[in-house]
Every structure is written in structure tokens, then in C-alpha cells.
Amino acid sequence: MKYNIFINNLKIPVLPEEINVDRKSNNDTTNVLGLGEISRIKSTKLREVSFKSFFPKNVAPYVVDKKMLLLKPSQYVDYIEAIRKNKIYITLRISGAIDIDMNATIEKFSINEKGGEPGDIYYDIAFKEYKNFSLTELQINDMEVEEKNSRQSDKDIDRTYTVKKGDCLWKIAKRELGDGSKWRELAKLNNIKAKYVLQIGQVIKLK
């Protein structure tokens, strides 16, 4: 069955003999008292696609489309290497018995030349499915900012304490601020003068 492979809009000139598609499970196992080992089903891992072929120097019967513009082998290599260098993902499309249309990163790309076939560049390439997560990151960041703002708002609200029988500034500072030595700060904040007399029911600021 005829099929085509595209990396973005770049058509692969010579189809590989086989295409490997791997999508492993992400399941794990655990031991439960009384039941023994059980398996927990989780989402599958990202798809991985790999194949081997070559970039031909000349148009020949094995070229998938005789009318296509055939680039120099080095131009195909440069294109793929530029993608990797710039750290960007591509769109991988395979039509045929295996139908794939996904964003992917190039995980492996190795090349070599064979004796007796000057000019042709053989390659081994592997892809891994890429999922855009920027929106999720943005949502998480928004939640973090909102939580941070909420905490900041809580801090901005003036904390107060109502004086009870037996209270003194040191006890209040110790209990409410965690440090009795901060009683002078409370006195200054509430404009409480020397003798530092407190009245039951008096409301004092804590910050």
C-alpha cells in the first residue's frame, strides 16, 4: 500500500521498509495486604515513531514521487539539524496503513554514507509525540498568583486582639506573635505609654 511521510511540509523522498510505532503503557503495580500484587491502570505514554531510510543523490525508481522537487541529501540533513538546533517541535504526518498526524520532537537523528553509493546519505530517525502544555502552565501560574495574592491580602488585613483579664503586653506578644520581647513594638504600635496599663476589653493592633 502506498503511503507518504512528511516532516512539516518536507516530504520524505524514499520510503522506509518499516515504520516502528511504540506506545507503552504507564501502568504500575503495588502490593496490597490481603490481595497481593495488583496493577494500577494509568494513561498511556507518549507515542514514539522511528524508521530508517536514505536521502538519494539522484532521482530513481525508489523515489516515492518522481515529480517531487528532490533536494540535495545535505539539504535534508541541514533542515532536520536546524529543527533540533532551534529546539522546536514538528508536525509528523504519515498516511497509509499507519495513519499518524501529530506534533513531535526529533529524539534521534544519525547519518552515514555507504561505500559504492556515493552521494546518498543514510539515516536513522526517531520521534516522540509532543503535547503543548503552555496553557496548562498558564493556568497553574494563574492559580499560584491568585493564591499568593490571597495570602498577601490576608497579611494586609490588620490583626487585632481584645485584652482579657490577666493580660499584659508581654503575654500578648508571646501568645500572638510568638515572641514576648516584641511587647515594646505592640506598645509603640498602639501608642501605649509608660506603665503600659491595659484595660479589659481594649482592642490593640498586632501589626
N, C-alpha and C positions, 0 to 999 in steps of 0.2 A: 504494500500500500504506500502511495506517495505521501510524503509529509514534508513540512518546512520548519526551519528553526530560525528565529530572529532574536538577536540581542539588540534591544531597542528597534531601530529600523534597519539594522545591519543583518543581511541575510547570509546565513552560513552556506558557503558555496558547495561543499562536499558533505553529504550526509554521513553521520557515523553508522557503523554497523550495528551498534546497540546504544540505547539510552537507558541509564540507570536512574530510577526514581525511588527514593527511600523516604519513608515517613514513619519513624519509630514511635512507639507508644511511650508515654511518660509515666506509666503506672509504677507503683512501688508496692512492696509487701511489708507486713508487720506481723508480729506475734501477739495474739490476744489470749489472755488467760482463759482456759476452758475451751477455746476454739482452735488454737494452734495458729499456723501461718495463714493469713488472709491477704488477698490482693485488693488494692485500692485503685479504682479506675480514674484516671485523670485525662486531661486534654492531651491530644497527640502533639508531638514535637513538630518543629518547622520542617517543611519538605526540603529534601536535598536532591539535586539533579546533577548528573555528571555524564560526560561522554568523551570519546577520543575521535579525532579526525585529523585532517590536514588542510592547509591553505595552499592551493595549487598555483604554480607559476603560470601555467597556460590553460586555456580552455580545452577540455577533454570530455569524453562521453560521461565521465563520472561527475561532472559538474551538474548540480541539480537543475539549473535553468540556463540554457545556452544563450538566452537573450539578456541575461543579467549583466550588469557592469561589474566585471571582475577586477578587484583591486589587486595591487601587488601584495604578496604574502606579508611583507613587512608592514604594510598599512593596516592590515587586520590586527597584527600584533600590537602596533602602536595605539590603535583605537582601544583595545582591551586594557593595555597597560595604563593608558590615560584615565580610564574609568577607575582603576584601582588606586592610582596615584592621587586622584582628586577625592577619593573616599565617598563615592556616590553609588547609589543603587541603580539597577537597570530594570527594564521590563523584559522578561524572558517569555517568548511565545513559541509553543510547539504545537503544530496542527497535524492531526493524523490519528492513528490508533491511540496514541497518548496525546491527550489534549490538555495543554498547560498554558495558562496566561497569568503570570504572577510577577510581582516585584521581587527582585532578588539581589543579593550581593555575590560578587565573584570571590569565592573562598580559595580557589586554587587555579593557577594557570602556569603550566610548564610547557616548554617548547624544545624541539630538537630537529636536527636535519639527518637524513639517512643517505648513506653512500649510494651512488648510482641514480639518485633522484635529485640532482642539483636544482636549487631554487625553491623546491617545495618545503614548507615548514609544517612539521607535525606537532600536534599539541594535545594536551590533556587538560580539561577544564571542568571545574565543579562550582555549583551554585548553591546558595542557601536562601530559602524564602525570607523575604524582608517584610515586616509589618510596621507601618508608620505609627509611631506611638507618641508623636508630638502633642496630639490633642489630649491624650491621657495625662501626659506630663503637665500640660497646662492646667487641666482640671485639678490634679494633685497639688500643683503650686498654688492655685487659687484657694484651695482648701487650707493649705498651710498658712497663706497670707491672712485668710479670714480668721483662722484660729489664733494667729499671732496678734491680729488687731483686736480680737476678742479679749485675749489675755492682757493686752495693753490697756484696753478700755477698763478692764477690772482694776488695773493698777491705778488708773486715773481717778477712779471713784474714791472720794475721801473716806477713810476708815475712821470710825469714832468708837468711843467706849463710854458707857454710863457708869459712873462711880457708885460702888456698893459699900456697905458697912465694912470697916476694917481695911479699906484700900488705901494705898499710898502710891506715889509716883513710881517708886522702885518696884513694888509688886506688880503694878500695871505694865511697866516696861518689860519686866521679866516674863510675865504671862503672855502678853500680847505681841511683844516684839522679840522675845527670846533672849533678851539681854538687859538685865537690871540696870547696867551702867548707862543706859540710854535715857534715864529718868530726867536728866538735865535737858535733853533735846525736847522731851514732852513739855517740860516747864516752859521752855523758850517758845515752843510752837503755840502753846495755849496762853502765853503771857501771864503765867502764874509766878507771882513774886515770892521773895524770901518768906520763910516759914512754911511755904508750899502746902497750905491748908486746902483740903478738898472737901466739897460738900456732897453728901449722899444725893444721888440723882443728877449730879453735874455731868454734862456731856463734854468730853475732851477729845480733841483730834489726835489720831495716832500717826498721821503723816500729812 
